[in-house]
Amino acid sequence: QHRWLLDGLAYLVELDHEAHVRGAPEVSLEWEFARRLAVQRVRDARGAPGPPDRTRDEVATRAGWALRMVRGRLGDASFWDLVAEFAAGPEPRCVTTEDFRRLAVERTGVDLGPMIAQWGERRELPELEVRLQRRGVEGGGESRGIVVRQTQPGPLFRLELPFAVHFADGAVLRDSIVLDAQETLEIVPVDGPLVDVGIDPEGTLLAGFDVEKDGASWVAQLGFERTPVERLRALEEVEALALRGDVAAQAALVAALLSSPEPSLREAAAAHVTFRGDEANEALLRAASQDPSPWVRRAAAHGLLNAFAAGRFDPTGAPLDALRTLRAQETSPAVVAELDELLELTGA
């Protein structure tokens, strides 16, 4: 029952190393994909009889996330000093989660027991329903209310939810909400035109999110001034707007596909450029031919294949010539396979 701690430390160290190699923004998306998978596994397990049958990989991922949150609370220096002392010793020995908790209290004064119990021992994860409200302020003006409701089965979690308020003049107000009730209301004074409110903008909380915002706010969240995690979380909502003909949403998706600094974000964006029109097809064709990442080129080629199957892409004429040129120049087997399938279906 203590293996989760050691596996979690190994997972955390591995992704920290990846952050040095691939860059912190790219690895923040890796954490986000892991969060989504952990939340989905918990949801899928609801109603199943008996304890969950978790693989070691699942345990390590969830434990790594829990320790990442512990690190966020203690700070990098204190956390790694604690880990170094925990691992030190004249010879190999058996260690437990309680040893780690006790050492943390002695060295930092922080009792990590409740935090570890919430995310390490409970079957559920927090499920947070977030709604934004406009509220008048006595004497004039306006404020914004952030209403957060915990909807997961079983006991409540106690946690802090970070948020960021973005104003039209570029100012950003960052704060957090302590959640220890079924429903929590945070009132944020608004001194100027407001663009958006970002929830958990750095992607530091292991929880499920259901955030309700207007279309302009979702498009703003996909903007380049936001964090990679925020932009990734906006893709699905902006895709829905683009499918309804929202021009700003369509332009934001194309920009995310062609110009995002993070390959993982460009790869994800390729799957969401699904609106009908030449702009979408041209963006996918450009990404399939010019993106430096083979994973992005493969995703864009697959997007073209899906567009053709749905009747949104007519490859005859110049596009077909471009696809043939791509096929001749491509070096990635994964991309070649997508292009071959597309060319075969088009009868080329």
N, C-alpha and C positions, 0 to 999 in steps of 0.2 A: 504493500500500500504506500510505500515511500518512494517507489521507483519514479513516480511522476516528477518529483523534484529534480532528480538527476537528469532525466530525459528532457525536462523543460529547460534546464541550464544548457544542455548540449544544443538544443534547438535555438535558444537565444544567442549563444555564442556563434553558431553557424550563420545566422542571419546578420549578426553584427559584422562578421567577416565579409559577407556578401555586400554589406553596405559600403565597406572600404573598397571593394573591387568594382561594384556596379553603380555605386552612388546611393546616398540615403533616400532620395525621392523614389527611385525605382524600387528599393526594398520596402519602403512604406506601402507600396501597392501589393507587395508580396504578403505583408501582414494583413492587408485588407482582404485579399483573396482567402487567406487562412481564416479570418474572422467569419466571412460569409459561409465557408464550408462548415465551421464549427457550429454556427447558429442553425444551419440547415439540418445538420445531423441531429441536433437536439430536437428540432421540430419534428423530424421524421420518426424519432424514437418515442414521441408522446403516444400514450395509449398502449405501448407494447408491454406485455407482462414481464415481470422480473426486472433485475438490474440491467442497464445497457451493456451490450457486448462490444466494448471498445477495443479497437486495434491499438498496438503500441504507438503507431503513428498518430492516431487521434489523441491519445493521452499526451504525447509529447507536444503536439501543436497547442492543445488547450493549456497545458502547463507552461509552455513557453510564453503564451499570451498573459497568463496570470503573473509570471515573473516580470514580464515587460511592464505591467501595471505597477508592480511592487517597485521596480526601478524608477518609474515615473514619480512615485510618491517619495522615495528616499533621495533621489538625485543620483546621477551617474557615479560620482566619486564615492559617495557613501555605500551605494549598492555594490560596486566592484571591490571596494575594501572589505565589505562583509563577505562576499563570495570568496575572495582570496583567503581570508582567515578561516572560513568554513572548510575550504579545501586543503588548508595547510595541515601538516602533521608529520611525525617521524616515519610513519608507515601506513599502509592502507588500513582502513577501519570501516566498520558498519556505521552509517549515519542515518538519521531519521528526520522527518519534517519538523518534529518537535525540537531537535537539536538546532535546526536553522532558525526557528521562531525564537528560541531562548537566546541564541547568540545575537539576533537582531535587537531584542529588547536590551541586552547588556550593552551593545555598542552604539545603538542609535536612539534608544529610548522609545522606539515605536513598536507596538505589539502588532505583528503581522498576522496573528492567529485568525481574527475575524475575516480578514481579506482573503487569506489562503482557504479558509473554510468555505467562503462564498463561491469562489471560482474553482477550487480544487476538489471539493468534496460533494457539492451539490450537483444533481443531475441537470437542473435547469440553468439557463442563462437569463439575464435581464432582457425583457422585451419592452422597448420604450416607444410609446405613441406620442409624437410631438406635434402640437398645434400652435400656430401663431395668431395672436389676437391684436386688433387695434383698440386702444383704450384712450379716452380723453383724460386730461389732467386738470384738476381743479384750478381755476384761474386762467385756463387757456392752454394751448399746446396739446401734445399727444405723447403717449407712451406705447410701448409694444409689450404685450404679455406673452410669455413663453409658457405654455401649459404642457407638462410632461406627466404621462400616466403610465404606470407599470402594469403590463397586461399578462405577464407570464403566470402559469399556474404555480400554486404554492406560496411560500413566504416571500415577503418583500426583500429586495436587496437594498443595501445602503451604499451609495456611491456618489461620486461627483461627475456631473456632465458638463464638459467644457462647451462654450459657445462663443461665436464671434459675430458682432454686429457691424455690417459694412455700410458706410454712408456714401452719398454721392460725391462728396469732396475728397474721397480717398481715405478718410479717417476710419480706423477700425477699433472697436471696443471689445476687449477680450475679458471673459469672466467665466465662472462656472456656477452650476446650480447643485446644491446638496439634495440628493433624492433619498428620502427615508420614509415616504408615505405613498399611498396608492396614487395620489395625484398631487402635484406640486406646481405652484404658480410663481413665476419670476417676473417682476415688473422692470422693464428697461426704459429709462427716460430717453426720448428721442429729441435731440436738439436741432436736427437738420434733416433734409431729404434722405430717406433710408432706401438702400438698394436691396439688401438681403440679410438674413440671419443664418449663419452657418452653424450646424450642430456637430459637435465632436470633430472640429475641422482638421486636426492632425491625425485622426484615426487612432486614438489612444485607449479606447474603451471596448472591451469584449462584450458586445450586446447586440441585440437585434433592433433595428430602427424602422419606424414607420413615420415619416416626416411629411406633413401636408403643407405645401407652399403654392403660391400662384406661379403661372408659367414664366413671367419675367424673372422671378427669383431663381427658378431652376436654370434658366439660360445664363443668368449672371453667375451662378455657381460653376458653370462650365468655362468661365473666363480664365485667362492665363494668369491672372493675379492671385488665383486661389490655389490651395494645396493640391497635390496630385490625388489624394484620397477624396477630397471634396469633388473634384472634377470627375473621377471615376464613378462616384455615387450619383452624379447628375445625369449620366449617359442615358439611362433607361427612361427617365422622365422627359428629357429633352427629345429623345427619339419619338415618344408619344406625341409631343407637340409638333415635331417635324412631319409626322404622318398626317396630321390634320392641316398641313399647309402653312404652318408658322415659319415665315421666312427667316426670322432671327434665329430660330432653333435650327433650321437647316444649315445656315451659315456657321453656327457654333459647332455643329457636328463635323462639318467639312474641315474647319480649322483644327479641331481636336485630332482628326485623322492625319492631317498633313503637317501639322506644326507642333504638336505636343513634344516636349523634350524627352519624355519617358517612352521607350519602346513598348512597354506593357500597356500604357494608356492608348497609344496609337493602335495597337493590336486589338484592344477592347473596343475602341471607337469604330473599327472596321465592321464589327458585327452589328453596329447600331446605325450605320448609314444605309437605311432601308427605305427612305422616301423616294418617290417616283420623280424622275427628271434627269436631264443631261448633267446637271451639276453633281449629283450623287455618283452617276456612272463615271464621269470624268475624274472625280476625286479617287474613286476606287481603282480606276485604271492607272492613274498617276502613282498611287501608293504601291500598287502591284509591280510597277516598273522601276520606281526610283527609290523606294525606302531602303535604307542601309540594312535594316533588320530582316532576315529571311522569315521570321515569324510574322512580322507585319505584312510582308509581301504575300505570304501564304494566306493570311486572314483576308487581305484585300481581294486576292484571286477567288477565294471561297465566297466572298461577298458578291463578286460579279457572277459567279455560278448561281447563287441563290436569286440574284436579280433576273438573270435569264430565265430561270425556272418559273419565276413569278410574273414573267412578261414585262419586267421593268427595264430590260436591257436588250437592245437589238444590236448584235455584234457585226452586222453586215457592213461592208464598206471600210472606212478608215479604222474603226475599232477592231475589225477582224485582222487587218494588216498589222495593227499594233500588237494584238495578241500573238500572232505568229512570230513577230520580232522578239517579243518577250520570251516565248518558248525557246527560241534559238539561243538567246543570250543567258537564260537563267541557269544558275549553278546549283541551287538548292533542290534536292530530290523532292522535298515536301511541296515546294511551289510548283515544280514541274508536274507533279501528279495532279494538282488542282487545274493547271492550265491544260493538260492533256484531256482531262474530263470535260472541261468547258469546250475545247475545240472539237472533241468527238461529238458532243451533243449538238453543236452548231453545224455539224456536217463538214467541217473544214478538214 
